Amino acid sequence: PQNANYTLTATLDPATHTITGRGQIRLRNITSRPAAELQFHLYWNAWRDDRSTFIRESRLGRASMAGRPAEDRGRIDLTALSLGGADLLGQSRFIAPDDGNPDDRTVLSVPVPAPVAPGAEITIDVAWTAVVPRTYSRTGRIGSYYFVAQWFPKLGVLEESGWNCHQFHVNTEFFSDFGVYDVTLNVPQGWTVGATGAST
């Protein structure tokens, strides 16, 4: 079922290496249990400093981003998050369900004003700014070439047992729900955008 659907508009500013976006996420609870919170992946926070779980793990093997200067790093900052006009951002908190790392900011827990009942659908309004890092781990920028993946606040997967929303690790892949993505990308005039799906 297509139970996590995104309508997003984002603008790339190459002068500041930022993507500024906003939009709506529609979630349908397909489990038999009410959901009292939402959980979001904020993957790019793995590169904002040397304390994230991703950077700690990267020191054990392949080339690490540890020690990179601030201008080469990436991050994603939510600037607004609301449900039915009610602010959710003020009650949100970062969690580390896998390793308890208090400095990891790749999973955000957000309580909702009223539990989302089984079969119910909600629409979440969201806005964010993401800083594109110098190329690292399948994401980044080199000159006027930008390769971006996992660049927006992404819901975890609500399963019967609860949220499946793991921290960003060096040796794991991404997992998300089926959904429809209606995305508008604004880039400098003359730039070519390569993306999956149908374009208009």
Number of C-alpha atoms within 10 A of each C-alpha: 8 12 18 24 19 20 15 19 16 20 16 20 15 16 6 10 20 19 22 20 23 21 19 20 22 18 23 20 20 18 16 12 17 17 19 13 16 21 24 21 24 25 24 25 22 28 28 22 20 18 16 23 24 24 23 16 14 17 14 10 8 9 11 18 22 18 10 14 9 11 12 18 23 24 21 25 16 16 13 14 21 17 15 11 9 12 15 20 17 11 10 17 13 17 20 20 12 12 11 11 14 12 15 24 26 27 26 22 19 19 17 18 13 10 14 19 17 14 13 13 15 16 17 18 21 21 20 19 21 22 25 29 25 19 17 17 12 8 17 20 17 10 7 9 12 18 15 15 11 12 20 26 26 19 25 21 20 23 15 13 9 13 17 15 25 21 26 25 19 19 8 9 7 12 12 14 17 12 15 13 13 15 13 15 12 16 15 10 6 6 10 9 10 8 7 5 7 6 10 3
